[in-house]
């Protein structure tokens, strides 16, 4: 290969890498951070629908109408807030992917909640004594929905596909290694109990979810100051076996102080 051809090939490779990098980037609302996003949202939503149905089928759902109505009531307000937030952030085209569902899983030992792609949400009864009321629940749902609209799961799943499955497409990974790929997906969205050992949330993701979550709950009409009480209560539940919601990233005083610093920003959106 002559020098000119070599330079041409080199420039082509650089152009390809740049195009791939740009195509694989997503922008996190509010923080404007660029994140890795290799998986089409449509594929994640399809997988989410299947896995959500499976989780519900294998779980005992709460029959307590008061619990169900509270989660549905708060969930709908957070969902409306999230869609408005996406529109204001210039990402209104993503709203079509969300078909919101909220379910309560009866499991008093599990202090957790999660949101899969497409707005598939589950709240475990074990967290309700800590949320105490609608506003406390809004802290949790705002935080989990924030993870979803910030596409943290896509970022974690993309990183895992590169690191553990050689960077293949999600459809290929599902075809060749369905069990491993499904496990990665469930862990990426905090569904599995051993998520802390597999795909822990980073401090960056948690901070973004805290910040965006406060804005979502404020826009939904819930006082963001309640987040301080809730995370203090969660932190007090730590010890040798922290709640699942904390298993990947404990809530130390530094995190709570950072949450306090985000409240003035969120209060700009708050109306009772």
C-alpha positions in Angstrom: 0.0 0.0 0.0 1.5 3.4 -1.0 1.6 6.4 1.4 -1.3 8.2 -0.2 -3.6 5.2 0.0 -2.5 4.6 3.6 -3.4 8.2 4.5 -6.7 7.9 2.7 -7.5 4.7 4.6 -6.4 6.3 7.9 -8.7 9.3 7.3 -11.6 7.0 6.4 -11.1 5.1 9.6 -10.9 8.2 11.7 -14.1 9.5 10.0 -15.8 6.2 10.7 -14.8 6.2 14.4 -16.0 9.8 14.8 -19.3 9.1 13.1 -19.8 5.9 15.2 -18.9 7.8 18.4 -21.4 10.6 17.6 -24.1 8.1 16.7 -23.4 6.2 19.9 -23.8 9.3 22.1 -26.9 10.4 24.0 -27.3 13.7 25.9 -28.5 13.5 29.5 -31.3 16.0 30.1 -30.4 18.9 32.6 -26.8 17.9 33.1 -26.0 17.9 29.3 -23.5 15.1 29.8 -22.7 12.9 26.7 -23.2 9.2 27.4 -22.6 5.9 25.6 -25.8 4.7 24.0 -25.2 1.8 21.6 -28.7 0.1 21.8 -31.7 1.4 20.0 -34.4 2.4 22.5 -37.0 0.3 20.5 -35.0 -2.9 21.3 -34.8 -2.1 24.9 -38.5 -1.3 25.2 -39.3 -4.6 23.5 -37.1 -6.5 25.9 -38.6 -4.4 28.8 -42.1 -5.4 27.9 -41.2 -9.1 28.0 -39.2 -9.0 31.2 -41.7 -6.8 33.0 -44.5 -9.3 32.2 -42.3 -12.1 33.5 -41.4 -10.3 36.7 -45.1 -9.6 37.4 -46.0 -13.2 36.7 -43.4 -14.5 39.0 -44.1 -12.0 41.8 -47.0 -11.7 44.3 -48.8 -8.4 43.5 -50.2 -6.4 46.4 -54.0 -6.5 46.8 -54.0 -3.5 49.1 -56.1 -0.9 47.3 -54.7 1.9 49.3 -51.1 1.0 48.3 -52.1 0.4 44.7 -54.0 3.7 44.4 -51.1 5.7 46.0 -48.5 4.3 43.7 -50.7 4.8 40.6 -51.6 8.3 41.7 -48.1 9.5 42.4 -46.7 7.5 39.4 -49.1 9.2 36.9 -48.1 12.6 38.2 -44.4 11.8 37.9 -44.9 10.4 34.4 -46.7 13.5 33.3 -43.9 15.6 34.8 -41.3 13.4 33.0 -42.9 13.8 29.6 -43.1 17.6 30.1 -39.5 17.6 31.2 -38.4 15.7 28.0 -40.3 18.2 25.8 -38.7 21.1 27.5 -35.3 19.4 27.1 -35.7 19.0 23.4 -36.2 15.3 23.6 -40.0 15.2 23.1 -39.5 12.6 20.3 -38.7 10.0 23.0 -42.1 10.3 24.7 -43.6 7.9 22.1 -41.5 5.1 23.7 -43.3 5.4 27.1 -46.4 3.4 27.9 -46.5 3.8 31.6 -47.4 1.0 34.0 -47.2 1.0 37.8 -47.4 -2.1 39.9 -46.9 -2.9 43.6 -45.1 -6.1 44.5 -45.9 -7.5 47.9 -42.5 -8.1 49.4 -42.0 -6.4 52.8 -38.3 -7.5 53.0 -37.3 -5.8 49.7 -36.7 -2.0 50.0 -36.6 -1.2 46.3 -38.3 0.3 43.3 -37.2 0.4 39.6 -38.2 1.7 36.2 -37.6 -0.2 33.0 -37.4 1.4 29.5 -40.8 2.5 28.3 -42.0 3.4 31.8 -42.5 0.0 33.3 -42.4 0.6 37.0 -42.5 -1.6 40.1 -42.5 -0.6 43.8 -41.9 -3.2 46.5 -44.0 -2.9 49.7 -40.8 -3.0 51.8 -40.1 0.6 50.8 -43.5 2.1 51.7 -42.8 2.4 55.4 -39.9 4.7 54.6 -41.7 6.8 52.0 -44.6 7.3 54.5 -46.8 9.4 52.1 -47.3 10.6 48.6 -44.4 13.0 48.7 -42.0 10.5 50.0 -43.0 8.1 47.3 -42.5 10.9 44.8 -38.9 11.0 45.9 -38.4 7.4 45.0 -40.4 7.4 41.7 -38.8 10.7 40.6 -35.4 9.1 41.2 -36.1 5.9 39.4 -37.9 7.6 36.4 -34.9 10.0 36.2 -32.6 7.0 35.7 -34.9 5.9 32.8 -35.1 9.2 31.0 -31.4 9.9 31.5 -30.9 6.5 29.8 -28.6 5.3 32.5 -29.7 1.7 31.8 -28.8 2.0 28.1 -25.4 3.3 29.1 -24.7 0.5 31.6 -26.1 -2.1 29.2 -23.9 -0.7 26.4 -20.8 -0.9 28.6 -21.7 -4.4 29.6 -22.2 -5.6 26.1 -18.8 -4.2 25.1 -17.0 -5.6 28.2 -18.7 -8.9 28.7 -20.1 -10.0 25.3 -17.6 -8.5 22.9 -19.6 -5.5 21.8 -22.2 -7.4 19.8 -25.7 -5.9 19.1 -28.4 -6.6 21.6 -30.4 -8.8 19.1 -27.3 -10.9 18.5 -26.5 -11.2 22.2 -30.1 -12.3 22.9 -29.9 -14.9 20.1 -26.6 -16.3 21.1 -26.5 -15.8 24.9 -30.1 -15.2 26.0 -29.7 -16.0 29.7 -26.6 -13.9 30.1 -28.0 -11.0 28.1 -31.3 -11.0 30.1 -29.3 -11.1 33.3 -27.4 -8.0 32.2 -30.6 -6.2 31.3 -32.2 -7.0 34.6 -29.1 -5.9 36.5 -28.8 -2.7 34.4 -32.2 -1.6 35.7 -31.8 -2.6 39.3 -34.3 -5.5 39.2 -32.1 -8.3 40.4 -31.1 -8.7 44.1 -27.4 -9.2 43.2 -27.2 -6.0 41.1 -24.5 -4.6 43.4 -22.1 -7.4 42.4 -22.9 -7.1 38.7 -23.6 -3.7 37.4 -23.5 -1.1 40.2 -24.7 2.4 39.5 -21.9 4.9 39.4 -21.8 8.0 41.7 -22.3 10.0 38.5 -25.5 8.2 37.6 -26.9 8.5 41.2 -26.1 12.2 41.3 -27.8 12.7 38.0 -30.9 10.7 39.1 -31.0 12.7 42.4 -30.9 16.0 40.6 -33.3 15.2 37.8 -35.6 13.3 40.2 -35.9 16.4 42.4 -37.0 18.5 39.3 -39.5 15.8 38.3 -41.2 15.7 41.7 -41.2 19.5 41.9 -42.8 19.8 38.5 -45.4 17.2 39.7 -46.3 19.3 42.7 -44.3 17.6 45.4 -42.0 19.5 47.8 -38.4 18.5 47.0 -37.3 19.1 50.6 -38.9 15.8 51.4 -36.0 14.1 49.6 -33.6 15.0 52.5 -35.8 13.2 55.1 -36.3 10.1 52.9 -32.6 9.6 52.1 -31.7 10.2 55.7 -34.2 7.4 56.6 -32.7 5.2 53.9 -29.2 5.8 55.1 -30.3 4.9 58.7 -31.5 1.5 57.3 -28.0 0.6 56.2 -25.8 -1.5 58.5 -24.4 -4.8 57.3 -27.3 -5.5 54.9 -28.4 -2.2 53.3 -31.7 -2.0 51.4 -31.6 -3.1 47.8 -32.1 0.5 46.7 -28.8 1.3 48.5 -26.9 -1.9 47.7 -25.2 -0.3 44.7 -24.5 3.1 46.1 -25.0 3.9 49.8 -26.3 7.3 50.7 -23.6 8.9 52.9 -23.9 12.4 54.3 -22.0 13.8 51.3 -24.7 12.6 49.0 -27.4 14.1 51.2 -25.5 17.4 51.2 -25.4 17.3 47.5 -29.1 16.7 47.3 -29.6 19.8 49.5 -27.6 21.8 47.0 -29.9 20.7 44.2 -33.1 21.7 46.0 -33.0 25.4 45.0 -32.8 24.5 41.4 -35.8 22.2 41.7 -37.8 24.7 43.7 -38.1 26.9 40.7 -40.6 24.3 39.3 -42.5 23.7 42.5 -46.1 24.7 42.8 -48.3 23.1 45.5 
